[in-house]
Amino acid sequence: MNLADADLRQQQAALLQRRISSEELVREHVLRIEQRADLGAFVHVDAQAALRAARAADERLAGDEPPPLCGLPLAHKDVFVTRDMPATAGSRMLQGYRSPFDATIVARLREAGAVCLGKTSMDEFAMGSSNENCAFGAVRNPWDAAAIPGGSSGGSAAAVAARLVPAATGSDTGGSIRQPAAMCGVTGIKPTYGLCSRFGMIAYASSLDQAGVIARSAWDCALVLGQMAGFDPRDSTSAQQPAQDYTARLDAPLPGADAQRPLAGLRIGLPRPWFADGLADEVERPLREALQQLQQLGARLLDIDLPRSQLAVAAYYILAPAEASSNLSRFDGVRYGHRAAQYHDLEEMYARSRAEGFGPEVKRRILIGTYVLSHGYYDAYYLQAQKVRRLIAQDFLAAFADCDLIAGPVAPTVAWNLGELPDPLANYLADVHTLPASLAGLPGLSLPVGFGSGAHARRPVGLQLVAPHFGEQRLLHAAHQLQRATDWHLRAPTD
Ligand code: GLN
Protein backbone atom coordinates (compact mmCIF):
# COMPACT_ATOMS: atom_id res chain seq x y z
CA MET A 1 0.00 0.00 0.00
CA ASN A 2 1.15 3.52 -0.76
CA LEU A 3 1.59 5.04 2.69
CA ALA A 4 -0.17 8.20 1.59
CA ASP A 5 -3.30 6.05 1.40
CA ALA A 6 -2.77 4.94 4.99
CA ASP A 7 -4.50 6.65 7.86
CA LEU A 8 -2.74 8.74 10.48
CA ARG A 9 -2.32 5.84 12.89
CA GLN A 10 -0.59 3.73 10.24
CA GLN A 11 1.52 6.67 9.06
CA GLN A 12 2.58 7.35 12.64
CA ALA A 13 3.66 3.73 13.10
CA ALA A 14 5.54 3.74 9.79
CA LEU A 15 7.42 6.91 10.73
CA LEU A 16 8.33 5.61 14.18
CA GLN A 17 9.54 2.32 12.71
CA ARG A 18 11.48 4.30 10.08
CA ARG A 19 9.72 2.46 7.24
CA ILE A 20 9.24 5.82 5.59
CA SER A 21 10.64 9.28 6.18
CA SER A 22 8.52 12.32 6.81
CA GLU A 23 10.11 13.88 3.73
CA GLU A 24 8.90 11.01 1.52
CA LEU A 25 5.46 11.13 3.06
CA VAL A 26 5.13 14.88 2.66
CA ARG A 27 6.47 14.76 -0.91
CA GLU A 28 3.82 12.19 -1.83
CA HIS A 29 1.03 14.27 -0.32
CA VAL A 30 2.25 17.46 -2.02
CA LEU A 31 2.16 15.61 -5.33
CA ARG A 32 -1.40 14.51 -4.71
CA ILE A 33 -2.45 18.03 -3.80
CA GLU A 34 -1.05 19.20 -7.14
CA GLN A 35 -2.71 16.36 -9.05
CA ARG A 36 -6.10 17.08 -7.50
CA ALA A 37 -6.02 20.86 -7.84
CA ASP A 38 -9.36 20.45 -9.68
CA LEU A 39 -11.05 19.77 -6.32
CA GLY A 40 -10.25 23.28 -5.10
CA ALA A 41 -9.67 21.91 -1.60
CA PHE A 42 -6.66 24.13 -0.87
CA VAL A 43 -6.41 27.91 -1.03
CA HIS A 44 -2.70 27.94 -0.18
CA VAL A 45 0.04 25.31 -0.34
CA ASP A 46 3.67 25.80 0.66
CA ALA A 47 5.53 22.71 -0.53
CA GLN A 48 9.02 24.07 0.15
CA ALA A 49 8.24 25.04 3.75
CA ALA A 50 6.53 21.69 4.29
CA LEU A 51 9.55 19.78 2.97
CA ARG A 52 11.87 21.79 5.22
CA ALA A 53 9.66 21.01 8.23
CA ALA A 54 9.58 17.34 7.19
CA ARG A 55 13.38 17.14 7.06
CA ALA A 56 13.57 18.72 10.53
CA ALA A 57 10.99 16.16 11.71
CA ASP A 58 13.11 13.34 10.29
CA GLU A 59 16.03 14.50 12.44
CA ARG A 60 13.83 14.46 15.53
CA LEU A 61 12.49 11.03 14.58
CA ALA A 62 16.07 9.78 14.57
CA GLY A 63 16.57 11.07 18.12
CA ASP A 64 15.04 10.10 21.45
CA GLU A 65 11.36 10.67 22.17
CA PRO A 66 10.05 12.49 19.11
CA PRO A 67 6.83 14.45 19.84
CA PRO A 68 3.53 12.59 19.24
CA LEU A 69 2.72 13.89 15.73
CA CYS A 70 6.33 14.13 14.58
CA GLY A 71 6.53 14.23 10.79
CA LEU A 72 2.81 13.68 10.13
CA PRO A 73 1.29 15.78 7.34
CA LEU A 74 -1.80 17.86 7.99
CA ALA A 75 -3.60 20.97 6.79
CA HIS A 76 -5.37 23.83 8.52
CA LYS A 77 -8.70 25.36 7.64
CA ASP A 78 -7.99 28.88 6.47
CA VAL A 79 -9.88 30.28 9.47
CA PHE A 80 -6.80 29.73 11.67
CA VAL A 81 -4.10 32.37 11.51
CA THR A 82 -0.59 31.17 10.71
CA ARG A 83 2.60 33.20 10.86
CA ASP A 84 4.17 31.52 7.83
CA MET A 85 1.13 31.39 5.53
CA PRO A 86 -1.71 33.73 4.57
CA ALA A 87 -5.07 33.48 6.36
CA THR A 88 -8.09 34.64 4.39
CA ALA A 89 -11.11 32.96 6.05
CA GLY A 90 -12.31 32.46 2.47
CA SER A 91 -12.86 36.21 2.04
CA ARG A 92 -11.59 38.88 -0.33
CA MET A 93 -11.59 41.08 2.73
CA LEU A 94 -8.50 39.25 4.02
CA GLN A 95 -6.81 38.44 0.73
CA GLY A 96 -3.06 38.64 1.27
CA TYR A 97 -3.39 38.94 5.07
CA ARG A 98 -0.60 37.44 7.12
CA SER A 99 -0.79 37.17 10.86
CA PRO A 100 2.23 38.02 13.03
CA PHE A 101 1.38 35.01 15.25
CA ASP A 102 0.01 31.46 15.12
CA ALA A 103 -3.42 30.46 16.42
CA THR A 104 -2.99 28.46 19.63
CA ILE A 105 -4.05 25.20 18.00
CA VAL A 106 -1.69 25.83 15.07
CA ALA A 107 1.17 26.43 17.52
CA ARG A 108 0.28 23.34 19.53
CA LEU A 109 0.15 21.07 16.51
CA ARG A 110 3.43 22.55 15.29
CA GLU A 111 5.01 21.82 18.69
CA ALA A 112 3.60 18.29 18.51
CA GLY A 113 5.67 17.86 15.35
CA ALA A 114 2.97 17.92 12.67
CA VAL A 115 3.97 19.25 9.26
CA CYS A 116 1.46 21.72 7.81
CA LEU A 117 1.11 21.43 4.02
CA GLY A 118 -1.28 24.31 3.49
CA LYS A 119 -4.58 25.99 4.17
CA THR A 120 -7.93 24.60 3.11
CA SER A 121 -10.87 26.29 1.46
CA MET A 122 -13.95 27.33 3.43
CA ASP A 123 -17.15 29.30 3.17
CA GLU A 124 -16.44 32.99 3.68
CA PHE A 125 -15.98 33.62 7.42
CA ALA A 126 -17.34 30.08 7.99
CA MET A 127 -20.84 31.10 6.93
CA GLY A 128 -22.39 28.36 4.84
CA SER A 129 -23.18 24.70 4.49
CA SER A 130 -21.88 23.98 0.98
CA ASN A 131 -18.52 25.76 0.63
CA GLU A 132 -20.01 27.68 -2.28
CA ASN A 133 -19.63 30.93 -0.33
CA CYS A 134 -15.84 30.90 -0.62
CA ALA A 135 -14.58 34.01 -2.44
CA PHE A 136 -11.93 31.92 -4.18
CA GLY A 137 -14.14 29.31 -5.81
CA ALA A 138 -16.21 26.31 -4.84
CA VAL A 139 -14.84 22.93 -3.73
CA ARG A 140 -15.88 19.67 -5.38
CA ASN A 141 -16.86 16.56 -3.51
CA PRO A 142 -14.19 13.90 -4.21
CA TRP A 143 -16.89 11.20 -4.33
CA ASP A 144 -18.98 12.93 -6.97
CA ALA A 145 -17.74 16.02 -8.80
CA ALA A 146 -21.30 17.31 -9.27
CA ALA A 147 -21.86 17.47 -5.51
CA ILE A 148 -20.96 20.04 -2.89
CA PRO A 149 -18.48 18.87 -0.22
CA GLY A 150 -20.56 20.41 2.58
CA GLY A 151 -19.41 23.39 4.59
CA SER A 152 -18.04 25.48 5.96
CA SER A 153 -14.97 23.23 6.43
CA GLY A 154 -15.52 21.79 2.93
CA GLY A 155 -11.87 22.11 1.91
CA SER A 156 -10.64 20.14 4.93
CA ALA A 157 -13.24 17.39 4.44
CA ALA A 158 -12.57 17.09 0.70
CA ALA A 159 -8.79 17.05 1.27
CA VAL A 160 -9.05 14.20 3.79
CA ALA A 161 -11.55 12.23 1.68
CA ALA A 162 -9.35 12.50 -1.43
CA ARG A 163 -6.29 11.36 0.57
CA LEU A 164 -4.50 14.68 0.04
CA VAL A 165 -3.79 14.84 3.78
CA PRO A 166 -4.57 12.28 6.49
CA ALA A 167 -6.07 14.93 8.80
CA ALA A 168 -7.07 18.57 8.79
CA THR A 169 -8.35 21.06 11.31
CA GLY A 170 -11.81 22.56 11.04
CA SER A 171 -14.10 24.87 12.93
CA ASP A 172 -17.72 24.24 13.79
CA THR A 173 -20.14 26.99 14.77
CA GLY A 174 -23.33 25.22 13.77
CA GLY A 175 -22.15 22.06 12.03
CA SER A 176 -19.18 23.04 9.91
CA ILE A 177 -17.05 20.05 10.92
CA ARG A 178 -19.75 17.39 11.24
CA GLN A 179 -21.70 18.18 8.08
CA PRO A 180 -18.82 18.32 5.54
CA ALA A 181 -17.28 15.23 7.22
CA ALA A 182 -20.60 13.42 6.66
CA MET A 183 -20.93 14.56 3.06
CA CYS A 184 -17.37 13.56 2.21
CA GLY A 185 -17.45 10.18 3.99
CA VAL A 186 -14.83 11.02 6.63
CA THR A 187 -14.85 11.37 10.43
CA GLY A 188 -15.03 14.72 12.20
CA ILE A 189 -15.30 15.85 15.80
CA LYS A 190 -16.53 19.14 17.18
CA PRO A 191 -15.43 19.17 20.81
CA THR A 192 -17.24 20.72 23.75
CA TYR A 193 -17.35 24.50 23.52
CA GLY A 194 -14.19 25.77 25.21
CA LEU A 195 -12.11 22.58 24.94
CA CYS A 196 -9.91 23.92 22.12
CA SER A 197 -8.66 27.47 22.19
CA ARG A 198 -10.28 30.05 19.92
CA PHE A 199 -7.21 32.28 20.08
CA GLY A 200 -6.20 32.99 16.48
CA MET A 201 -9.34 31.47 15.00
CA ILE A 202 -10.98 34.22 12.93
CA ALA A 203 -14.25 34.80 14.78
CA TYR A 204 -17.71 34.15 13.36
CA ALA A 205 -20.04 33.68 16.35
CA SER A 206 -17.85 33.58 19.43
CA SER A 207 -20.29 31.87 21.79
CA LEU A 208 -20.57 28.94 19.35
CA ASP A 209 -17.23 28.74 17.49
CA GLN A 210 -15.21 25.65 18.31
CA ALA A 211 -12.11 24.17 16.68
CA GLY A 212 -11.90 20.46 15.91
CA VAL A 213 -10.52 17.81 13.58
CA ILE A 214 -11.48 15.99 10.40
CA ALA A 215 -9.65 12.72 9.73
CA ARG A 216 -10.28 9.25 8.37
CA SER A 217 -11.19 7.56 11.62
CA ALA A 218 -12.23 8.27 15.19
CA TRP A 219 -8.82 7.01 16.36
CA ASP A 220 -7.07 9.56 14.16
CA CYS A 221 -9.35 12.34 15.39
CA ALA A 222 -8.49 11.32 18.96
CA LEU A 223 -4.77 11.49 18.24
CA VAL A 224 -4.92 15.04 16.86
CA LEU A 225 -7.50 16.31 19.35
CA GLY A 226 -5.28 15.29 22.26
CA GLN A 227 -2.61 17.67 20.97
CA MET A 228 -4.98 20.59 20.29
CA ALA A 229 -7.13 20.58 23.40
CA GLY A 230 -6.45 22.17 26.76
CA PHE A 231 -6.65 25.42 28.63
CA ASP A 232 -5.32 28.58 26.99
CA PRO A 233 -5.05 31.76 29.08
CA ARG A 234 -5.38 33.83 25.88
CA ASP A 235 -8.97 32.66 25.31
CA SER A 236 -11.32 33.87 28.04
CA THR A 237 -13.81 31.08 27.32
CA SER A 238 -11.19 28.33 27.36
CA ALA A 239 -12.16 25.49 29.69
CA GLN A 240 -9.99 24.45 32.63
CA GLN A 241 -9.63 20.90 31.36
CA PRO A 242 -6.40 18.95 31.65
CA ALA A 243 -4.85 17.72 28.41
CA GLN A 244 -5.44 14.02 27.86
CA ASP A 245 -4.55 11.24 25.48
CA TYR A 246 -7.90 10.46 23.88
CA THR A 247 -6.47 7.39 22.13
CA ALA A 248 -5.47 5.63 25.34
CA ARG A 249 -8.65 3.67 26.08
CA LEU A 250 -10.22 3.45 22.61
CA ASP A 251 -9.37 -0.19 21.90
CA ALA A 252 -10.59 -1.52 25.26
CA PRO A 253 -14.21 -2.52 25.94
CA LEU A 254 -16.22 -0.33 28.33
CA PRO A 255 -15.75 -1.21 32.02
CA GLY A 256 -17.77 -4.38 32.69
CA ALA A 257 -18.15 -5.15 28.96
CA ASP A 258 -16.23 -7.73 26.97
CA ALA A 259 -14.54 -7.92 23.56
CA GLN A 260 -17.66 -9.38 21.87
CA ARG A 261 -19.94 -6.65 23.19
CA PRO A 262 -17.54 -3.79 23.94
CA LEU A 263 -20.34 -1.22 24.26
CA ALA A 264 -22.44 -3.28 26.71
CA GLY A 265 -24.08 -0.94 29.19
CA LEU A 266 -24.00 2.09 26.86
CA ARG A 267 -27.41 3.74 26.50
CA ILE A 268 -27.92 5.58 23.21
CA GLY A 269 -30.87 7.95 22.92
CA LEU A 270 -32.60 8.52 19.58
CA PRO A 271 -34.43 11.87 19.56
CA ARG A 272 -37.87 11.26 18.05
CA PRO A 273 -37.97 14.58 16.18
CA TRP A 274 -34.65 13.84 14.45
CA PHE A 275 -36.12 10.77 12.75
CA ALA A 276 -39.40 12.41 11.78
CA ASP A 277 -40.61 13.75 8.43
CA GLY A 278 -37.99 15.51 6.39
CA LEU A 279 -35.31 12.87 6.80
CA ALA A 280 -34.57 11.34 3.40
CA ASP A 281 -35.15 7.57 3.18
CA GLU A 282 -31.73 7.09 1.62
CA VAL A 283 -30.22 8.70 4.74
CA GLU A 284 -32.41 6.90 7.25
CA ARG A 285 -31.65 3.42 5.88
CA PRO A 286 -27.86 3.45 6.49
CA LEU A 287 -28.44 5.21 9.81
CA ARG A 288 -30.75 2.45 11.03
CA GLU A 289 -28.23 -0.17 9.95
CA ALA A 290 -25.47 1.58 11.89
CA LEU A 291 -27.72 1.77 14.95
CA GLN A 292 -28.33 -1.96 14.67
CA GLN A 293 -24.59 -2.52 14.57
CA LEU A 294 -24.19 -0.43 17.71
CA GLN A 295 -26.82 -2.65 19.28
CA GLN A 296 -24.89 -5.76 18.28
CA LEU A 297 -21.86 -4.25 19.99
CA GLY A 298 -23.90 -4.14 23.18
CA ALA A 299 -25.40 -0.66 23.19
CA ARG A 300 -29.03 -0.23 24.23
CA LEU A 301 -31.17 2.06 22.05
CA LEU A 302 -34.01 4.08 23.47
CA ASP A 303 -36.27 6.78 22.09
CA ILE A 304 -35.94 10.18 23.74
CA ASP A 305 -37.56 13.56 23.39
CA LEU A 306 -35.73 16.73 22.56
CA PRO A 307 -38.93 18.71 22.24
CA ARG A 308 -37.35 22.05 21.46
CA SER A 309 -34.52 21.00 19.18
CA GLN A 310 -36.70 21.89 16.19
CA LEU A 311 -36.44 25.53 17.26
CA ALA A 312 -32.68 25.44 16.81
CA VAL A 313 -32.66 26.75 13.24
CA ALA A 314 -34.73 29.80 14.17
CA ALA A 315 -32.67 30.56 17.29
CA TYR A 316 -29.28 29.97 15.66
CA TYR A 317 -30.02 32.17 12.66
CA ILE A 318 -30.72 35.06 15.03
CA LEU A 319 -27.82 34.49 17.42
CA ALA A 320 -25.04 33.63 14.98
CA PRO A 321 -25.68 36.64 12.69
CA ALA A 322 -25.96 38.89 15.77
CA GLU A 323 -22.53 37.84 16.97
CA ALA A 324 -21.15 37.94 13.43
CA SER A 325 -22.31 41.52 12.90
CA SER A 326 -20.33 42.53 15.96
CA ASN A 327 -17.24 40.40 15.22
CA LEU A 328 -17.01 41.53 11.61
CA SER A 329 -17.09 45.24 12.48
CA ARG A 330 -13.29 45.10 12.80
CA PHE A 331 -12.99 44.67 9.03
CA ASP A 332 -13.19 48.37 8.26
CA GLY A 333 -10.21 48.83 5.96
CA VAL A 334 -8.29 50.51 8.80
CA ARG A 335 -7.84 48.03 11.62
CA TYR A 336 -8.22 45.00 9.39
CA GLY A 337 -9.05 44.11 5.85
CA HIS A 338 -9.28 45.37 2.32
CA ARG A 339 -9.41 49.14 1.79
CA ALA A 340 -11.16 50.58 -1.26
CA ALA A 341 -8.94 52.52 -3.65
CA GLN A 342 -11.46 55.27 -4.38
CA TYR A 343 -13.34 57.32 -1.76
CA HIS A 344 -14.05 60.92 -0.82
CA ASP A 345 -14.44 60.80 2.91
CA LEU A 346 -14.16 58.42 5.86
CA GLU A 347 -17.72 57.16 5.68
CA GLU A 348 -17.42 56.35 2.01
CA MET A 349 -14.12 54.59 2.69
CA TYR A 350 -15.80 52.27 5.20
CA ALA A 351 -18.82 51.69 2.98
CA ARG A 352 -16.85 50.94 -0.16
CA SER A 353 -14.24 48.82 1.58
CA ARG A 354 -16.91 46.62 3.14
CA ALA A 355 -19.02 46.53 -0.02
CA GLU A 356 -16.00 45.33 -2.01
CA GLY A 357 -14.52 43.02 0.61
CA PHE A 358 -17.52 41.01 1.79
CA GLY A 359 -19.51 38.53 -0.30
CA PRO A 360 -23.32 38.39 -0.45
CA GLU A 361 -23.93 35.83 2.31
CA VAL A 362 -21.69 37.69 4.76
CA LYS A 363 -23.49 40.94 3.97
CA ARG A 364 -26.85 39.24 4.50
CA ARG A 365 -25.77 37.98 7.92
CA ILE A 366 -24.38 41.38 8.96
CA LEU A 367 -27.69 43.00 8.00
CA ILE A 368 -29.74 40.41 9.90
CA GLY A 369 -27.45 40.60 12.90
CA THR A 370 -27.48 44.37 13.06
CA TYR A 371 -31.26 44.36 12.75
CA VAL A 372 -31.92 41.87 15.56
CA LEU A 373 -29.56 43.75 17.87
CA SER A 374 -31.06 47.16 17.17
CA HIS A 375 -33.20 49.07 19.63
CA GLY A 376 -36.79 47.86 19.53
CA TYR A 377 -35.92 44.47 18.07
CA TYR A 378 -33.39 43.26 20.60
CA ASP A 379 -36.07 42.02 23.02
CA ALA A 380 -38.27 40.57 20.30
CA TYR A 381 -35.55 38.58 18.54
CA TYR A 382 -32.18 38.40 20.22
CA LEU A 383 -33.40 37.97 23.78
CA GLN A 384 -36.05 35.45 22.73
CA ALA A 385 -33.47 33.45 20.82
CA GLN A 386 -31.20 33.42 23.88
CA LYS A 387 -34.06 32.01 25.94
CA VAL A 388 -34.78 29.34 23.34
CA ARG A 389 -31.09 28.47 23.32
CA ARG A 390 -31.21 27.85 27.08
CA LEU A 391 -34.32 25.68 26.74
CA ILE A 392 -32.66 23.56 24.05
CA ALA A 393 -29.65 23.08 26.34
CA GLN A 394 -31.98 22.08 29.19
CA ASP A 395 -33.66 19.48 26.97
CA PHE A 396 -30.26 17.89 26.37
CA LEU A 397 -29.43 17.87 30.07
CA ALA A 398 -32.76 16.19 30.81
CA ALA A 399 -32.18 13.63 28.05
CA PHE A 400 -28.73 12.76 29.37
CA ALA A 401 -30.32 11.66 32.62
CA ASP A 402 -31.58 8.61 30.69
CA CYS A 403 -28.84 8.03 28.13
CA ASP A 404 -25.08 8.29 27.73
CA LEU A 405 -24.95 9.33 24.08
CA ILE A 406 -27.44 10.68 21.57
CA ALA A 407 -27.44 9.44 17.98
CA GLY A 408 -29.08 10.78 14.85
CA PRO A 409 -28.53 12.13 11.37
CA VAL A 410 -25.96 14.80 10.58
CA ALA A 411 -28.05 16.24 7.77
CA PRO A 412 -31.50 15.44 6.39
CA THR A 413 -30.12 14.65 2.92
CA VAL A 414 -26.93 13.55 1.21
CA ALA A 415 -24.79 16.25 -0.48
CA TRP A 416 -26.77 18.26 -3.00
CA ASN A 417 -25.52 19.43 -6.39
CA LEU A 418 -23.32 22.47 -6.76
CA GLY A 419 -25.66 25.39 -7.47
CA GLU A 420 -28.76 23.40 -6.50
CA LEU A 421 -29.77 25.41 -3.43
CA PRO A 422 -29.42 29.11 -4.26
CA ASP A 423 -32.04 29.99 -1.63
CA PRO A 424 -30.27 30.87 1.64
CA LEU A 425 -33.21 29.62 3.73
CA ALA A 426 -32.97 26.17 2.19
CA ASN A 427 -29.31 26.11 3.22
CA TYR A 428 -30.16 27.19 6.75
CA LEU A 429 -32.80 24.46 7.09
CA ALA A 430 -30.26 21.81 6.09
CA ASP A 431 -28.44 22.56 9.38
CA VAL A 432 -31.40 21.34 11.44
CA HIS A 433 -29.58 18.34 12.94
CA THR A 434 -26.25 19.93 13.81
CA LEU A 435 -27.45 23.19 15.34
CA PRO A 436 -29.00 21.80 18.57
CA ALA A 437 -25.69 20.43 19.94
CA SER A 438 -23.93 23.65 18.91
CA LEU A 439 -26.39 25.82 20.80
CA ALA A 440 -25.95 23.59 23.86
CA GLY A 441 -22.12 23.66 23.58
CA LEU A 442 -22.05 19.85 23.43
CA PRO A 443 -19.44 17.70 21.67
CA GLY A 444 -20.58 16.04 18.46
CA LEU A 445 -18.99 13.60 16.07
CA SER A 446 -19.83 12.48 12.56
CA LEU A 447 -18.73 9.19 11.08
CA PRO A 448 -19.46 7.59 7.71
CA VAL A 449 -22.08 4.80 7.76
CA GLY A 450 -23.00 4.27 4.12
CA PHE A 451 -24.18 5.91 0.92
CA GLY A 452 -27.34 7.25 -0.63
CA SER A 453 -29.16 5.31 -3.33
CA GLY A 454 -29.87 5.53 -7.06
CA ALA A 455 -28.23 8.62 -8.54
CA HIS A 456 -26.76 9.27 -5.07
CA ALA A 457 -24.98 5.94 -4.75
CA ARG A 458 -21.67 7.79 -4.39
CA ARG A 459 -22.87 10.36 -1.86
CA PRO A 460 -21.85 9.43 1.69
CA VAL A 461 -24.14 9.40 4.73
CA GLY A 462 -22.91 10.26 8.22
CA LEU A 463 -24.11 9.25 11.67
CA GLN A 464 -23.99 11.93 14.36
CA LEU A 465 -23.18 11.08 17.96
CA VAL A 466 -23.55 13.70 20.70
CA ALA A 467 -22.18 13.37 24.25
CA PRO A 468 -22.57 15.37 27.46
CA HIS A 469 -20.11 18.24 28.02
CA PHE A 470 -16.50 17.01 27.97
CA GLY A 471 -17.67 13.53 26.95
CA GLU A 472 -15.18 13.42 24.03
CA GLN A 473 -13.68 10.18 25.30
CA ARG A 474 -17.05 8.42 25.32
CA LEU A 475 -17.90 9.80 21.89
CA LEU A 476 -14.62 8.71 20.33
CA HIS A 477 -14.78 5.32 22.01
CA ALA A 478 -18.23 4.47 20.63
CA ALA A 479 -17.25 5.70 17.17
CA HIS A 480 -13.98 3.76 17.22
CA GLN A 481 -15.73 0.56 18.28
CA LEU A 482 -18.25 0.97 15.47
CA GLN A 483 -15.39 1.55 13.02
CA ARG A 484 -13.64 -1.61 14.23
CA ALA A 485 -16.77 -3.55 13.30
CA THR A 486 -17.43 -1.82 9.95
CA ASP A 487 -15.41 -0.60 6.99
CA TRP A 488 -17.19 2.53 5.74
CA HIS A 489 -14.30 4.71 6.91
CA LEU A 490 -11.85 2.64 4.85
CA ARG A 491 -13.56 3.33 1.53
CA ALA A 492 -11.87 5.78 -0.79
CA PRO A 493 -13.40 7.76 -3.66
CA THR A 494 -10.92 6.06 -5.99
CA ASP A 495 -11.98 2.49 -5.04
N1 GLN B 1 -24.07 26.35 8.19
C1 GLN B 1 -23.99 27.11 9.42
C2 GLN B 1 -23.86 28.58 9.11
O1 GLN B 1 -23.84 28.91 7.99
C3 GLN B 1 -22.85 26.62 10.27
C4 GLN B 1 -21.52 27.10 9.83
C5 GLN B 1 -20.44 26.77 10.80
O2 GLN B 1 -20.55 25.86 11.61
N2 GLN B 1 -19.38 27.55 10.74
O3 GLN B 1 -23.80 29.40 9.95
Residues whose N, C-alpha, C, O or C-beta is under 5 A from the ligand:
A	BS01	LIG	A126 M127 G128 S129 S152 S171 D172 T173 G174 G175 S176 D431
